């Protein structure tokens, strides 16, 4: 098969389409003929040598895909050859075929094309496991997501609205904010022209929001704490501005704040299967009902993966970018 190989750590130019061996499936895995894969920030970190795949995972990038089942291991009962599916991967999505534990495979939601479904597993599993399973966002609460126009952000807006939350977003342009507003965001903040802490306080009568999902990291940590309500929960899923900073601990105590961090890729197969199961039960019905949809910005052929990475790192896009073998 053909796959994208990281020839050496570096820029987008190190991503090369090469002929490689087909993956071999284990007894509890399925082999998927990839229809499409979606880009994630973690892929760019892996390309730079900063985010190696877990032990035993495919060396090729790609954390989600959609496609058709080519073969199944002898212990697999739910899936059969020919099934159209999408999947959460530990790696290997930038290829024509990928092996994945059966517990990380999902059916294609009604109303979503096979190709577009490639943009669902990573965002759905990330947002549901952090915002809802860990931070327990509930109806009537307020929720702030940074990077509202990203793949994570556009999905978080939609699913949080279906659960009855008031949604705040930050983004860096009026076009992106307008898109977020159209998806259902209630309060849209341009972080380049406004201080989000001040705006959050204004919009909440000085209280702050209940839950924050943050991919920025160090530069935002203290400001996020300042933006939280009593019993507020901050969930960190990325460190785009760095991983080391100082905070005032006396911010945490009076307001009983909780700071959490989470990543999907390093989790065990069992933990990922549990998250995938929860997503199918709680998120897939909202997609089937048309209340949540994948936001796809552009597709690239696998041979132009370097260009796709350049677009992702420019942040000049809204939603997900796909790769098609």
N, C-alpha and C positions, 0 to 999 in steps of 0.2 A: 504494500500500500504506500501511498504518499502521506507525508506528515511534515509539519513545520519543526525544524530542528534549530535549537539555539546553539549556533556553532562556537560561540565564545561569549562571555558576558559583555554586554555593551548596548549600543543604540539599536533602533529598529532594523538597521541594515544587517545585523547578525542573524536575523530570522530567515532561514533558507528552506525552501521546499525540496525535500529529498525522498528517495525511495528507501523505505525501512521495512523491517519484518512486521508481519501481521501480529497483533496481540494474541496471546493464548489465554483462554478463559479458564477460571477455576470452577469448581463444582457449584459454587453459589453465585456465579456471575452470568451476565448476558453479554453477547457481542452485538454492538450496534453499528449499522452502516450509517455514517453521519450524514444527515441532511444539511445541518448548519451547526455552528458553534458560536458562542457570543464572547466578546471581550470583557475582561474585568481588570480593574487596577492591579490586582495581584499578578496578572500575567506580565505586566510591564516590570514589576519588581522581580519576578522570576527571570525575565530576560536580562536584567542587570546583574543577576547573581545574588540578589538580596532576599529571595524567598524560595529556597529549594523545595522540591516536592517531598512529601512525606515518604518514609521508608517503604519500599515496595510499590510505590505509585509510578505511573508512566513518567518518563523524563520529558515528554513533550508538554507544552502548555495547553491550557484550555480546561476550564472548571465547570462547563455545562455544555449540553448538546441536545439536539433532537435527531430523530432518525427512525429506522426500521430495524427490528430485531433480526439478526442473521443466524444466531445459534444461541442455545441456552445450556448452562451446566446441568449436571444430572440431578442436583438438589433443588433446582428452580421449578416451582409449580405454577406461579401466577402468570408468567410471560411465556409466549410461544413465538416461533418463527413467523415473521410478517407483521407482528404487532407494531403499531406506530406509537412511539414513546418519546419522552424527554428525560434527561437524567442529570443529577448532581454528581460531578466527577471530582476526583482528587488530582486529575491531570489527564492529558491525552486527547482533549477535545479538538485540537488543531490537527486533525487527521481524517483520513477517509473511513477509518474504523476505530472503535474504542471498546475496551472491556470495562464493565462496571458491576459492582455488587448489585444483586437483584433488588435489595432493599432501598437502593438509591434511585430507582427507576419510577417514573410517574406516567400515567396515561396523558395523552394530549387532551387538554380541556376542550369541551364543545365550543365551537365558534372561533377557535384559534387555528391558524394554518400550521402545518408541520414545521415549516421553516421558522415562523415567528416564535413558536414554542421554545426554540433554543434559548431565547432571552428570558425565560421564566425561572428555571430552577434555582439559580444562585441568588437572585434578588428575593424571590419568594421565601426561600429557606433562611436567608440572612435576616430579612425584616421580621418574619414571623417568630423566629427563635429569639431575637433580641428584644424587639419592641413589645411583643405580646407574651411570649413564654417567660422571659427573664424580667422585663420591666413592667409587665402586667397593665399595659395601657387599656383603659376601659372607657365605656360610653360616658360622655360628659366631661372627660378630662381634656387637657390641652397638651399638644405634642409639637415639638420643634424638630425638623430635620434639616441639617445643613447639606448643601449641595442638592437642592430640591429638583434640579433639572437633570441629575444623573440617573443612571439606571436604578440605583437604590432609591433615590429621592422620588422619582416619578411613580415607582411602585408603592413606596411608603405612603405618599399622599393618598392614593386611591384606596388602599386597604384600610388605612386609619379612618377615612371618611365613612367607609361602609360599617365601621364598628362604632360610629357615633362620636368620634373625637373632633375637637377643633384643631385645625392644622396650621402651623406656622412653618414657613420655609425661608431659607436664605439662598440667594443666587447672585451672579455677578453681572447680569444685564437685564434690561427691561424686557427684551424678547423672551428670555428664559423665565422671568417672573410672570409674564403674561401667559406663558404655556402652563406654568404651575397653577395659576389662577383658574385656567380653563379646566384643569384636571380636578379642581375642587379645593385647592388651598385657600384658607380663609384670610391669612395675613402673609403678605409677600414682602420680604425685606432685601433691598439691594445692599449687600455687605460692603460694596465699594463706596457707597455714598451715605450710608446710615450705620449707626452703632446698634447692633442687634439687641444688646442688653437693654438699652434705653427704650427701644421700640417694643420689646417684649413686655417690659414693665408698664409702659403706657397702655398697651392693649389688654393687659390683665389686671388693671387697677392696682398695680404695684406688687402683685403677688408672685408673678413668674409662672412658668409652665410646669406641667407635671412630669413630662418625659422628654428627654432630648436624645436623638440619635446622631452621633458625631463621627465623621471620618477625617477630620482635620487634625485633631491631636493637640500637641503642646501649646500652640499659639492661642487656642480657644479654651483651654481647660478651665482657667480661673473665671473667664467670662461666662462659660457654660454654667459653672456653679452659681455665679451671681444671678443667672437667669432662671434658676429653679425655684419652684414653690416649696412650701413645707412638705416633707416626705417625698421630695422630687427624686427622680431616677435619671442618671446620666449613663448612657451606654456607648462605649467607645468601640468602633469597628475599624479604625484606620488612623494613620499618623502622617498625613500628607504634609504637615508643617513641622514634623519632628516628633521624637518620642520622649524627650527629656525636658522637664520644666519644674517650676516651683508653684505650690499653691498655698493659700492661707487655710490652715486646718480649722481655724475658728469660723470658717464659712460653713463647714459641714455640720458641726455639732448643734447649733441652735435650730437649724431647719431640718435636722434628721435626714440628711441627704445620703443617697446611695450612689457610688461610682462603680460601674461594672465594665468589663471588657469581654469581647467574644470574637472568635474566628471560627469559620466553618471547616477549612481545609485540614487543620491538625486533629480534628475529632476522630474518634474511632468509627469504624463502619457501623457498629451498633448504635452509636449516638446519632450519626447522620441518618440512619434508617428511621430512628424515632422521630427526628425532625421532619423528614420527608413524609412520614405517615401523618403527622399533625398538620402539615401543609395541605396534604390531599384532603383531609377532613374539614379544615377550616378556611382554606384559601381557594381551593379549586371550585367550590360552589359559587363563590363571588365572581370568579372569572366566567363560569358557565352562564351566570345570570347577566353577564354584560356589564357588571359594576366595576370590574378591574380588567385592564387589557395590557398586553405587552406594548411598550413604546419603543419602536424600532426606528433608528435614525437613518442608517445606511448599511448596505451589505457590500462586502468585498469578496472576490475570489480568493481562495487559499494562497494563490501565488502572489497576492498583493497584501499579505499580512503586515509587512513593514509599513505600508501606507496606512493601514487601519490603526496600527499602534501610534503612528504620528498624529493621526486625527484624535485618538483618545487622549494623548498627552497634551494636545493643544487646548483641550476642554472646549473646543468650538463645536459642540454637538449637544443634543438633548436625547436622553434615553440611551438605548443600547445600540452597539455596533456588532454586526454579524459577519461571520466568515462562512463561505460556502465552498465545499470541495469541488 
